[in-house]
């Protein structure tokens, strides 16, 4: 949340100052906006949505080379609108490695960062 207020500058005129604006998006030396991207944790994989089956189930091609039947948990049903080609983080079920749950969806900025880090090399290059 930023607040707008005016202060008197060095030469007597008023300047607008927006608090909190510079700290939200830090800029690197190259002029690029620095943003952090969520990485998969222990036991999680990055995957690509291949096909939607219906009933909140989808076929996901993972970076470990397996194709899993994953579902969207109820708490994410309205938040995640997934299409074929989207990049997600999945968590395989402990008892069945062929199934899993989708726990995070990447947007275009996150996908570009993952591509720069080389984390999407295990998937097809077509996206």
C-alpha positions in Angstrom: 0.0 0.0 0.0 1.5 3.3 -0.9 0.7 6.7 0.5 0.9 10.0 -1.5 2.0 13.1 0.3 3.8 16.4 -0.6 7.0 17.7 1.0 8.9 20.9 0.4 11.9 20.3 -1.8 15.4 21.9 -1.7 14.3 24.8 -3.8 11.0 25.7 -2.1 8.6 23.8 -4.4 6.5 20.9 -3.2 7.3 17.4 -4.5 5.1 14.4 -4.5 6.5 11.4 -2.7 5.0 8.0 -2.9 6.0 5.8 0.0 6.6 2.1 -0.5 6.8 2.3 -4.3 10.5 1.7 -4.6 10.6 -1.3 -2.3 7.9 -3.2 -4.1 9.8 -3.8 -7.3 13.6 -3.6 -6.8 15.6 -2.9 -10.0 18.9 -4.6 -10.8 22.0 -3.0 -12.4 20.7 -4.0 -15.9 17.5 -2.1 -15.4 15.4 -5.3 -15.1 12.8 -5.6 -12.4 13.9 -8.3 -9.9 11.2 -10.7 -9.1 11.2 -13.9 -7.1 9.7 -17.1 -8.6 8.4 -20.0 -6.5 10.5 -23.1 -6.9 9.4 -26.7 -6.3 10.2 -28.0 -2.9 11.2 -31.5 -1.8 9.1 -34.1 -3.5 7.5 -31.6 -5.9 8.0 -31.4 -9.7 7.4 -28.8 -12.4 5.0 -29.9 -15.1 3.2 -28.9 -18.2 -0.6 -29.4 -18.7 -1.0 -31.7 -21.7 -4.7 -32.5 -21.6 -7.8 -31.7 -19.6 -10.0 -34.7 -18.6 -12.8 -32.9 -16.8 -13.8 -33.1 -13.2 -10.7 -31.1 -12.2 -8.4 -33.7 -13.5 -5.6 -33.2 -16.0 -2.7 -35.0 -17.6 0.6 -33.4 -16.6 4.0 -34.0 -18.2 6.6 -33.6 -15.5 10.3 -32.7 -15.6 11.3 -36.2 -14.4 9.8 -37.6 -17.7 6.6 -39.2 -16.2 3.1 -38.3 -17.2 0.8 -38.0 -14.2 -3.0 -37.8 -13.8 -3.3 -34.8 -11.5 -6.2 -33.0 -9.9 -6.9 -29.5 -8.7 -7.7 -29.4 -5.0 -11.0 -27.9 -3.9 -9.3 -24.8 -2.4 -7.9 -23.9 -5.8 -10.9 -24.7 -8.0 -12.0 -21.1 -8.6 -8.5 -19.6 -8.4 -6.8 -21.8 -11.0 -8.0 -21.8 -14.6 -5.6 -24.1 -16.3 -5.3 -24.7 -20.1 -3.1 -27.1 -22.0 0.4 -25.7 -22.2 0.3 -24.0 -18.7 3.3 -24.6 -16.4 2.4 -25.9 -12.8 4.0 -27.4 -9.7 2.6 -30.8 -8.8 3.0 -32.9 -5.7 2.8 -36.7 -6.4 0.6 -38.8 -4.0 2.7 -40.7 -1.5 1.0 -44.1 -2.2 0.7 -43.8 -6.0 3.4 -42.1 -8.1 1.2 -42.0 -11.2 -1.2 -39.4 -9.6 -0.8 -36.1 -7.9 -2.1 -32.7 -7.0 -1.5 -29.4 -8.7 -0.4 -26.9 -6.0 0.8 -23.8 -8.0 0.3 -22.2 -11.4 3.0 -20.2 -13.1 2.2 -17.1 -15.2 4.3 -15.8 -18.1 6.8 -13.9 -16.0 7.5 -16.9 -13.8 7.8 -19.2 -16.8 10.4 -16.8 -18.3 12.4 -16.9 -15.1 12.3 -20.7 -15.0 13.4 -20.9 -18.6 16.4 -18.6 -17.8 17.4 -20.8 -14.8 17.1 -23.9 -17.0 14.5 -25.7 -14.9 12.2 -26.3 -17.9 14.8 -28.3 -19.9 13.1 -31.6 -19.0 9.9 -30.6 -20.8 9.2 -30.1 -24.5 10.6 -26.9 -26.0 7.4 -26.0 -27.8 6.0 -23.6 -25.2 
